[in-house]
Amino acid sequence: MANVKMDEWLNGRLDKTKESGLHRQLKTMHSAPCSKVVINGRNQLVFSSNNYLGLANDERLVYAAETILHEFGVGSSGSRLTTGHTEWHQKLENKIAAFKQTEAALLFSSGYLANVGVLSSLPEKGDVVFSDQLNHASIIDGCRLSRADTIIYNHVDMKDLEEKLKDSDSYRRRFIVTDGVFSMDGTIAPLDQIMTLARSYGAFVIVDDAHATGVLGENGRGTSEYFGVSPDIVIGTLSKAVGAEGGFVAGSRVLIDFLLNHARTFIFQTAIPPSICAAAYAAFEIIEHSKEKRRLLLSRIKQIKNSLEKMGYTVKGDDTPIIPVIIGDTYKAVAFASRLQEEGIYAPAIRPPTVAIGESRIRLTVTADHSLKEIDHLLSSFHLIGKELNVISEAALL
Ligand SMILES: *Cc1c(COP(=O)(O)O)cnc(C)c1O
């Protein structure tokens, strides 16, 4: 039974969401997360998944999960500190620590909860957290729950960060928190410069490597490997390139012991299922030997970016699987996305307030599983629609 009063009130609030063009709805997928799927009954090439190495539907992960599923059952039935901790949680944590080259690691139920757990427990009252303007929502929420102050610095602006660090003498401890790869702009955080600033101002560095784990660096270890630096705390997710589910924190043994005792999103959460741990474990074994796939992914990224730029598009970000193509006007970006769907391509329009006004965009992501033929179709669709909607010139070459 619906409560009419409550529904009236909520409808009023939803009307405002709709008026600003930001009402969201679910899209039903009818197959595994590969590059070709059926969405809402229509065949689509997906250029928006986080399955960067194609592992989410890899047979080896399915087999690993299935075997342990039969042995351990479906749910873990308890928090890690009660009855939810199995040998597979331990094996996976050891694996993550070895992969990230840290002393230890701790699993959380998601990357979201890992960020919230770290930021709400570690910085204390009287401390300050410097947070990049474009950091992920889970970092923002973690900062909100923290008793420390938060100071936002301009996106990857090291001058601004330094000025703010200079001004922070009244605080006891300083933390700098940043995404490794930014999810809407595809920028790589300048972690080498952040580390240098952190060392000269005595700050601790927390990096959220959700989009970089498995992707950046020679062995896919992430932003740290890419720059050859060792931040104090590395956070990540098992749900993107790793192809499974869950989150983690990697760092010193003492840090992990502290989080196990103080991070509320760890303590008061049921452990992820052992079968999922086994799948993620298998994924890390594959990632360690996926140099070729990473090279292939990078060449696909470069091909798409170069071709779009040649057509006259403004493409943001560094060479990461996240490729934001600027359309500008909000309504044009929405029209562009729906024309793409008609051409059989699924990639969402990202609008304000997620991005700045005038910077509405199509956010493409590419995976190592996209074939050259699929990329050709993507590029010819961008050529066609861009001319139709006057985003690129009539004379633009394909
Ligand atoms: C996806 C993402 C997360 C959240 O990870 P989940 O495991 O999906 O909860 C956190 N931070 C960043 C930067 C992300 O892109």
The ligand as a Gaussian input file, in Angstrom:
#p B3LYP/6-31G(d) Opt

LIG

0 1
 C       33.747000       2.921000      -9.114000
 C       34.522000       3.759000      -8.185000
 C       34.435000       3.557000      -6.801000
 C       33.447000       2.604000      -6.192000
 O       33.818000       1.271000      -6.320000
 P       32.682000       0.160000      -6.115000
 O       33.451000      -1.084000      -5.860000
 O       31.886000       0.132000      -7.360000
 O       31.882000       0.581000      -4.939000
 C       35.238000       4.322000      -5.986000
 N       36.076000       5.248000      -6.491000
 C       36.176000       5.477000      -7.815000
 C       37.130000       6.503000      -8.327000
 C       35.388000       4.757000      -8.701000
 O       35.469000       5.002000     -10.004000

